[in-house]
Amino acid sequence: MDDEEWNNRDNWRIGLFYYSQRDSRAWVPKKSSLGRRRMGVTPNLAKPQARAYLGIVMGGFLILFLTIILMERWGILR
């Protein structure tokens, strides 16, 4: 079932983002432009675990970015 979902073109948004509620995996193999599997994985954005992980990573980058800006304004970084 999971491989059928992975091969379904309708589950790939813009060819980059994978979204399938029927696929049980939170992380799926990346897809190349030829439709073959590549090294690495990509998140299944239909799964809460994958969305939570991406939210934590993006939140971490946002905190880092804001910290650098504030430290620059306060004169700590020059």
C-alpha positions in Angstrom: 0.0 0.0 0.0 2.7 2.5 1.0 4.6 2.0 -2.3 1.4 2.5 -4.3 0.8 5.8 -2.5 4.5 6.9 -3.0 4.2 6.2 -6.7 0.9 8.1 -7.1 1.8 11.5 -8.6 -1.2 13.2 -6.9 0.5 12.7 -3.6 3.5 14.9 -4.6 2.9 18.6 -4.5 5.0 20.5 -7.1 7.0 17.3 -7.3 8.7 18.1 -4.0 6.3 17.8 -1.1 4.8 14.5 -0.2 1.3 14.4 1.3 -0.6 11.2 1.8 -2.9 10.3 4.7 -3.1 6.7 3.5 0.7 6.2 3.7 1.5 4.9 7.2 5.1 6.3 7.1 6.0 9.7 8.5 9.2 9.8 6.5 9.4 8.5 2.9 12.3 8.1 0.4 13.0 11.1 -1.7 12.0 11.0 -5.3 14.3 12.0 -8.2 13.1 13.9 -11.3 13.0 10.5 -13.1 10.5 9.1 -10.5 13.1 6.8 -8.9 14.1 6.7 -5.3 17.1 8.7 -4.1 19.2 8.7 -1.0 17.6 10.5 1.9 14.1 10.9 3.1 11.4 13.6 2.9 8.5 14.1 5.4 5.0 13.0 4.7 3.3 16.3 5.5 0.0 14.5 6.2 1.5 13.0 9.4 1.5 15.0 12.6 5.0 13.7 13.6 6.5 15.1 10.4 4.8 18.4 10.8 5.9 18.7 14.4 9.5 18.0 13.5 9.5 20.6 10.8 7.8 23.1 13.1 10.5 22.5 15.8 13.3 22.9 13.2 11.8 26.1 11.7 11.1 27.5 15.1 14.8 26.9 16.1 16.0 28.8 13.0 13.6 31.6 13.8 14.9 31.9 17.4 18.5 31.9 16.2 17.7 34.6 13.6 15.9 36.8 16.1 18.7 36.3 18.7 21.3 37.4 16.2 19.3 40.5 15.2 18.7 41.5 18.9 22.4 40.9 19.8 23.4 43.2 16.9 21.0 45.9 18.0 22.2 45.8 21.5 25.8 46.1 20.4 26.9 42.6 21.5 27.8 41.7 17.9 30.0 44.1 16.1 
